[in-house]
Amino acid sequence: MSETHFTNSPLAVELEAGSHFACTCGKSAKFPFCDGSHKGSGLAPKKFEIDEKKTVYLCRCGKSGNSPFCDGTHKKG
């Protein structure tokens, strides 16, 4: 996996308004976004909406209670 895949730090991404699909399997070549690589894994992408263009911090530890956004859980041990 590349360094942008699962790790203990968020990934800052500037996104346009609209629907986005976050990768949950870690196999996407477009990580942190879904490219369909999860097919057959039993996992599905996480759909989320952005109301206006802005920078968001996406979770990469996989433990956030506010997925796909970072909530600082990676700092709690």
mmCIF file of the C-alpha atoms, coordinates in Angstrom:
data_MODEL
# 
_entry.id   MODEL 
# 
loop_
_atom_site.group_PDB 
_atom_site.id 
_atom_site.type_symbol 
_atom_site.label_atom_id 
_atom_site.label_alt_id 
_atom_site.label_comp_id 
_atom_site.label_asym_id 
_atom_site.label_entity_id 
_atom_site.label_seq_id 
_atom_site.pdbx_PDB_ins_code 
_atom_site.Cartn_x 
_atom_site.Cartn_y 
_atom_site.Cartn_z 
_atom_site.occupancy 
_atom_site.B_iso_or_equiv 
_atom_site.pdbx_formal_charge 
_atom_site.auth_seq_id 
_atom_site.auth_comp_id 
_atom_site.auth_asym_id 
_atom_site.auth_atom_id 
_atom_site.pdbx_PDB_model_num 
ATOM 1  C CA . MET A 1 1  ? 0.000   0.000  0.000  1.00 0.00 ? 1  MET A CA 1 
ATOM 2  C CA . SER A 1 2  ? 1.167   3.518  -0.623 1.00 0.00 ? 2  SER A CA 1 
ATOM 3  C CA . GLU A 1 3  ? 1.867   5.919  2.205  1.00 0.00 ? 3  GLU A CA 1 
ATOM 4  C CA . THR A 1 4  ? -1.571  7.506  1.736  1.00 0.00 ? 4  THR A CA 1 
ATOM 5  C CA . HIS A 1 5  ? -3.286  4.266  2.805  1.00 0.00 ? 5  HIS A CA 1 
ATOM 6  C CA . PHE A 1 6  ? -4.077  3.284  6.365  1.00 0.00 ? 6  PHE A CA 1 
ATOM 7  C CA . THR A 1 7  ? -1.822  5.010  8.878  1.00 0.00 ? 7  THR A CA 1 
ATOM 8  C CA . ASN A 1 8  ? -2.130  6.976  12.112 1.00 0.00 ? 8  ASN A CA 1 
ATOM 9  C CA . SER A 1 9  ? -2.616  10.420 10.631 1.00 0.00 ? 9  SER A CA 1 
ATOM 10 C CA . PRO A 1 10 ? -5.428  12.090 8.696  1.00 0.00 ? 10 PRO A CA 1 
ATOM 11 C CA . LEU A 1 11 ? -5.167  13.063 5.050  1.00 0.00 ? 11 LEU A CA 1 
ATOM 12 C CA . ALA A 1 12 ? -6.023  16.672 4.157  1.00 0.00 ? 12 ALA A CA 1 
ATOM 13 C CA . VAL A 1 13 ? -7.912  16.841 0.855  1.00 0.00 ? 13 VAL A CA 1 
ATOM 14 C CA . GLU A 1 14 ? -9.512  19.833 -0.859 1.00 0.00 ? 14 GLU A CA 1 
ATOM 15 C CA . LEU A 1 15 ? -12.869 18.721 -2.259 1.00 0.00 ? 15 LEU A CA 1 
ATOM 16 C CA . GLU A 1 16 ? -15.487 20.285 -4.455 1.00 0.00 ? 16 GLU A CA 1 
ATOM 17 C CA . ALA A 1 17 ? -19.103 20.355 -3.293 1.00 0.00 ? 17 ALA A CA 1 
ATOM 18 C CA . GLY A 1 18 ? -21.026 17.166 -4.030 1.00 0.00 ? 18 GLY A CA 1 
ATOM 19 C CA . SER A 1 19 ? -21.032 13.432 -3.348 1.00 0.00 ? 19 SER A CA 1 
ATOM 20 C CA . HIS A 1 20 ? -17.803 11.555 -2.726 1.00 0.00 ? 20 HIS A CA 1 
ATOM 21 C CA . PHE A 1 21 ? -17.018 7.896  -1.992 1.00 0.00 ? 21 PHE A CA 1 
ATOM 22 C CA . ALA A 1 22 ? -14.243 7.021  0.450  1.00 0.00 ? 22 ALA A CA 1 
ATOM 23 C CA . CYS A 1 23 ? -12.320 3.753  0.120  1.00 0.00 ? 23 CYS A CA 1 
ATOM 24 C CA . THR A 1 24 ? -12.844 1.377  3.059  1.00 0.00 ? 24 THR A CA 1 
ATOM 25 C CA . CYS A 1 25 ? -10.900 -1.646 1.758  1.00 0.00 ? 25 CYS A CA 1 
ATOM 26 C CA . GLY A 1 26 ? -7.456  -0.068 1.301  1.00 0.00 ? 26 GLY A CA 1 
ATOM 27 C CA . LYS A 1 27 ? -7.071  -1.497 -2.220 1.00 0.00 ? 27 LYS A CA 1 
ATOM 28 C CA . SER A 1 28 ? -8.033  1.553  -4.276 1.00 0.00 ? 28 SER A CA 1 
ATOM 29 C CA . ALA A 1 29 ? -5.444  2.993  -6.639 1.00 0.00 ? 29 ALA A CA 1 
ATOM 30 C CA . LYS A 1 30 ? -7.258  6.322  -6.090 1.00 0.00 ? 30 LYS A CA 1 
ATOM 31 C CA . PHE A 1 31 ? -7.069  6.147  -2.273 1.00 0.00 ? 31 PHE A CA 1 
ATOM 32 C CA . PRO A 1 32 ? -8.596  7.786  -0.270 1.00 0.00 ? 32 PRO A CA 1 
ATOM 33 C CA . PHE A 1 33 ? -11.370 7.512  -2.848 1.00 0.00 ? 33 PHE A CA 1 
ATOM 34 C CA . CYS A 1 34 ? -13.047 4.353  -4.098 1.00 0.00 ? 34 CYS A CA 1 
ATOM 35 C CA . ASP A 1 35 ? -12.141 2.969  -7.534 1.00 0.00 ? 35 ASP A CA 1 
ATOM 36 C CA . GLY A 1 36 ? -14.198 -0.248 -7.270 1.00 0.00 ? 36 GLY A CA 1 
ATOM 37 C CA . SER A 1 37 ? -11.299 -2.450 -6.095 1.00 0.00 ? 37 SER A CA 1 
ATOM 38 C CA . HIS A 1 38 ? -13.411 -3.648 -3.141 1.00 0.00 ? 38 HIS A CA 1 
ATOM 39 C CA . LYS A 1 39 ? -15.683 -5.749 -5.370 1.00 0.00 ? 39 LYS A CA 1 
ATOM 40 C CA . GLY A 1 40 ? -15.990 -9.263 -3.954 1.00 0.00 ? 40 GLY A CA 1 
ATOM 41 C CA . SER A 1 41 ? -14.476 -8.259 -0.596 1.00 0.00 ? 41 SER A CA 1 
ATOM 42 C CA . GLY A 1 42 ? -17.751 -7.744 1.265  1.00 0.00 ? 42 GLY A CA 1 
ATOM 43 C CA . LEU A 1 43 ? -16.796 -4.107 1.886  1.00 0.00 ? 43 LEU A CA 1 
ATOM 44 C CA . ALA A 1 44 ? -18.425 -1.034 0.383  1.00 0.00 ? 44 ALA A CA 1 
ATOM 45 C CA . PRO A 1 45 ? -17.285 2.575  -0.032 1.00 0.00 ? 45 PRO A CA 1 
ATOM 46 C CA . LYS A 1 46 ? -18.441 5.231  2.419  1.00 0.00 ? 46 LYS A CA 1 
ATOM 47 C CA . LYS A 1 47 ? -20.555 7.875  0.650  1.00 0.00 ? 47 LYS A CA 1 
ATOM 48 C CA . PHE A 1 48 ? -20.349 11.410 2.026  1.00 0.00 ? 48 PHE A CA 1 
ATOM 49 C CA . GLU A 1 49 ? -21.538 14.864 0.971  1.00 0.00 ? 49 GLU A CA 1 
ATOM 50 C CA . ILE A 1 50 ? -19.701 18.177 0.948  1.00 0.00 ? 50 ILE A CA 1 
ATOM 51 C CA . ASP A 1 51 ? -21.859 21.330 0.829  1.00 0.00 ? 51 ASP A CA 1 
ATOM 52 C CA . GLU A 1 52 ? -19.170 23.689 -0.446 1.00 0.00 ? 52 GLU A CA 1 
ATOM 53 C CA . LYS A 1 53 ? -15.586 23.504 -1.690 1.00 0.00 ? 53 LYS A CA 1 
ATOM 54 C CA . LYS A 1 54 ? -13.313 23.059 1.330  1.00 0.00 ? 54 LYS A CA 1 
ATOM 55 C CA . THR A 1 55 ? -10.435 21.123 2.835  1.00 0.00 ? 55 THR A CA 1 
ATOM 56 C CA . VAL A 1 56 ? -11.475 18.081 4.842  1.00 0.00 ? 56 VAL A CA 1 
ATOM 57 C CA . TYR A 1 57 ? -9.394  15.696 6.951  1.00 0.00 ? 57 TYR A CA 1 
ATOM 58 C CA . LEU A 1 58 ? -10.095 12.082 6.072  1.00 0.00 ? 58 LEU A CA 1 
ATOM 59 C CA . CYS A 1 59 ? -9.479  9.261  8.533  1.00 0.00 ? 59 CYS A CA 1 
ATOM 60 C CA . ARG A 1 60 ? -6.694  6.838  7.620  1.00 0.00 ? 60 ARG A CA 1 
ATOM 61 C CA . CYS A 1 61 ? -6.561  4.785  10.845 1.00 0.00 ? 61 CYS A CA 1 
ATOM 62 C CA . GLY A 1 62 ? -9.974  3.216  10.211 1.00 0.00 ? 62 GLY A CA 1 
ATOM 63 C CA . LYS A 1 63 ? -11.197 3.869  13.757 1.00 0.00 ? 63 LYS A CA 1 
ATOM 64 C CA . SER A 1 64 ? -12.878 7.287  13.555 1.00 0.00 ? 64 SER A CA 1 
ATOM 65 C CA . GLY A 1 65 ? -16.336 7.577  15.062 1.00 0.00 ? 65 GLY A CA 1 
ATOM 66 C CA . ASN A 1 66 ? -17.065 10.206 12.400 1.00 0.00 ? 66 ASN A CA 1 
ATOM 67 C CA . SER A 1 67 ? -16.006 8.238  9.318  1.00 0.00 ? 67 SER A CA 1 
ATOM 68 C CA . PRO A 1 68 ? -14.819 9.143  6.756  1.00 0.00 ? 68 PRO A CA 1 
ATOM 69 C CA . PHE A 1 69 ? -13.610 12.221 8.638  1.00 0.00 ? 69 PHE A CA 1 
ATOM 70 C CA . CYS A 1 70 ? -10.820 12.188 11.228 1.00 0.00 ? 70 CYS A CA 1 
ATOM 71 C CA . ASP A 1 71 ? -11.981 12.665 14.822 1.00 0.00 ? 71 ASP A CA 1 
ATOM 72 C CA . GLY A 1 72 ? -8.564  12.296 16.473 1.00 0.00 ? 72 GLY A CA 1 
ATOM 73 C CA . THR A 1 73 ? -9.049  8.655  17.506 1.00 0.00 ? 73 THR A CA 1 
ATOM 74 C CA . HIS A 1 74 ? -5.597  7.781  16.127 1.00 0.00 ? 74 HIS A CA 1 
ATOM 75 C CA . LYS A 1 75 ? -4.068  9.893  18.941 1.00 0.00 ? 75 LYS A CA 1 
ATOM 76 C CA . LYS A 1 76 ? -5.882  7.970  21.701 1.00 0.00 ? 76 LYS A CA 1 
ATOM 77 C CA . GLY A 1 77 ? -3.732  4.874  21.549 1.00 0.00 ? 77 GLY A CA 1 
# 
